[in-house]
Amino acid sequence: MTSEAPGEKGSGGRSFSLQGDYSVLFVVAIILIASLGCLFVAQAFTQRPIHLVNPFFLGYDFHDFFVGGQAIAHHQNPYDASRYVTPPLPALITSPMSGMNFADVAPYVCAASVASVVLGIVLFVFALKRENKWPLILAAVALTSVGFPFCFLIDRGNIDGFVFLFVGLFAFFLSRKQPWLAGIALGLGACLKVYPLLLLAPLLLRRQYKAAGAVVLTLLASVAVQPGLWLAYVPNLFTRVSGFRTDENGSVAVVLKLLLFPFSEQNNRLLSVALLGVVAIVLIRCLQLDRKRNIPDVDLIVEYLPFMMAIPAVVYLYSFVNIVPVLFLLSRRMWFATVGYALTQFNAVAWQQATGTTALHVLPSLGLVMIIGALLMEKTRAAQAFEGSESGPSER
């Protein structure tokens, strides 16, 4: 994550170095290709059948939104369906599809999710104002396409691709000095899934009050349309926060589980409390360090994308498409974060099928921890550089 101390040449981390940025993308590509190569070798030796994702049917998660939409269309509560756990807006959007055949609709929704991720990447590259935009976009799309989160997203048909698109619109409008449009975009993303609300923290830190206000107003408008459904949603939110599983989960909680309960069954409540405590401490520390950093607002926003994935105890790995823009901030000295990013793309599901072991499910979670840890170290380094520049040269 590039950051410049005051007095450094450049524009606060916007400059693009072909040698620096592409070398980082090359390292990520090598790690991903090597992991796939080793997977194929393992499968050849074990002769176990491999699926890149746990097989159900195309649009397995979208079916929950489809059922929720049918409930809305028939004036019923979508939260009576056990697997509908998101805010009301997805069910409201899918309610016009209630008369359609799910098998006919699902492929189009999954394709739209793919398009949303690609468009989100384009928006972030333009928002970050990088040079050589289209080569960088093509490289990022190629790397994303071979990662497990993207494959998982297509298979399940979940809505995180659309959330990513709205967060990309938020970043794009923010870079174009359109705070109201930026806030509305972020608010709409939070009406699909609530985790983008964490980006209010860096917004408020940068005193982007108009954008933050637009987020709140958008949410209030959604609540005003369906207040009863929002009240029904809240218990589902807390149930999701307190749940836990190891497979398909990229939450920091997976690493904490190994630290707190390495040889016993985890206590979900204690695990959730520990998770919230650790993430809150790191998040607050990062915000403190960022108070005087001189980097563009969008660069700062991108640095907080991984924190959106850190708070829940269950973060299904398709949500990791939201941290793709972190690629655009990596530099060669940030090798720790580079390796961490590659690990977030690791296909532990396929490796479990090839080897029969569940231990590798910790790697995507470990990758997220490495990215956040590298962020904290980089912010600390930048703050120390700033303090050194303020104190001035020592007297002889």
Secondary structure, DSSP 8 states (H G I E B T S, - for coil): -----TT-SSSSS----HHHHHHHHHHHHHHHHHHHHHHHHHHHHH-----SS--S-TTTTHHHHHHHHHHHHTT--GGGSTT--S-SHHHHHHGGGTTS-HHHHHHHHHHHHHHHHHHHHHHHHHHTT-SSHHHHHHHHHHHHHTSHHHHHHHHHT-SHHHHHHHHHHHHHHHHTT-HHHHHHHHHHHHHH-SGGGGGHHHHHHTT-HHHHHHHHHHHHHHHHHSHHHHHHHHHHHHHHHH---STTB--HHHHHHHHH-TTS---HHHHHHHHHHHHHHHHHHHHHHTTT--S-HHHHHHHTHHHHTTSSS--BGGGGGGGGGGGGG--TT-HHHHHHHHHHT--HHHHHHHH---GGGHHHHHHHHHHHHHHHHHHHHHHHHHHHHHH-S---
